[in-house]
Amino acid sequence: MLLRLVSRTLLCVLVLAGCSADPGDAAPSWADGMATVQEARLPAQARETLGLIDAGGPFPYDRDGSVFGNFERRLPAHKRGYYHEFTVRTPGSRDRGARRIVTGRSGEIYYTDDHYDSFRAVLR
């Protein structure tokens, strides 16, 4: 009886806290150990950029799709050409701003809003 009460109470706490035991919510192996963000929680402009990436363009900035060198070594190491970067429009900015989406050849997606100082793996 006590075990059943504890189990139900724990279940209620998890539901109220928004936790999920759904294995579909687990981060992919390439995001292991990284901060993550659900695509739906990205700024609207980042979601727009992802839509353009999915569609293959056209892209609003000349540098979109260029090779990202990972010189800061914030992402897993790969040979040059593995990563590509795309600008995320920053309202009010006169230039490209600091926000980027970086994609990996194997389908990885990373978001930075501080010009490569930190990244979050984007979960779709």
Secondary structure as the mmCIF struct_conf table of DSSP 4:
data_model
#
loop_
_struct_conf.conf_type_id
_struct_conf.id
_struct_conf.beg_label_comp_id
_struct_conf.beg_label_asym_id
_struct_conf.beg_label_seq_id
_struct_conf.end_label_comp_id
_struct_conf.end_label_asym_id
_struct_conf.end_label_seq_id
HELX_RH_AL_P HELX_RH_AL_P1 LEU A 2 ALA A 17
TURN_TY1_P TURN_TY1_P1 GLY A 18 GLY A 18
HELX_RH_3T_P HELX_RH_3T_P1 PRO A 23 ASP A 25
BEND BEND1 ALA A 26 ALA A 26
HELX_LH_PP_P HELX_LH_PP_P1 ALA A 27 PRO A 28
HELX_RH_3T_P HELX_RH_3T_P2 SER A 29 ALA A 31
TURN_TY1_P TURN_TY1_P2 ASP A 32 GLY A 33
BEND BEND2 MET A 34 MET A 34
STRN STRN1 THR A 36 GLN A 38
HELX_RH_3T_P HELX_RH_3T_P3 GLU A 39 ARG A 41
BEND BEND3 LEU A 42 LEU A 42
HELX_RH_AL_P HELX_RH_AL_P2 ALA A 44 ALA A 55
TURN_TY1_P TURN_TY1_P3 GLY A 56 GLY A 56
BEND BEND4 PRO A 60 TYR A 61
TURN_TY1_P TURN_TY1_P4 ASP A 62 GLY A 65
STRN STRN2 SER A 66 PHE A 68
TURN_TY1_P TURN_TY1_P5 PHE A 71 GLU A 72
BEND BEND5 LEU A 75 LEU A 75
TURN_TY1_P TURN_TY1_P6 ARG A 80 GLY A 81
BEND BEND6 TYR A 82 TYR A 82
STRN STRN3 TYR A 83 THR A 87
TURN_TY1_P TURN_TY1_P7 PRO A 91 GLY A 92
BEND BEND7 ARG A 94 ARG A 96
BEND BEND8 ALA A 98 ALA A 98
STRN STRN4 ARG A 100 GLY A 104
TURN_TY1_P TURN_TY1_P8 ARG A 105 SER A 106
BEND BEND9 GLY A 107 GLY A 107
STRN STRN5 ILE A 109 THR A 112
BEND BEND10 ASP A 113 ASP A 114
TURN_TY1_P TURN_TY1_P9 HIS A 115 TYR A 116
BEND BEND11 ASP A 117 ASP A 117
STRN STRN6 ARG A 120 LEU A 123
#
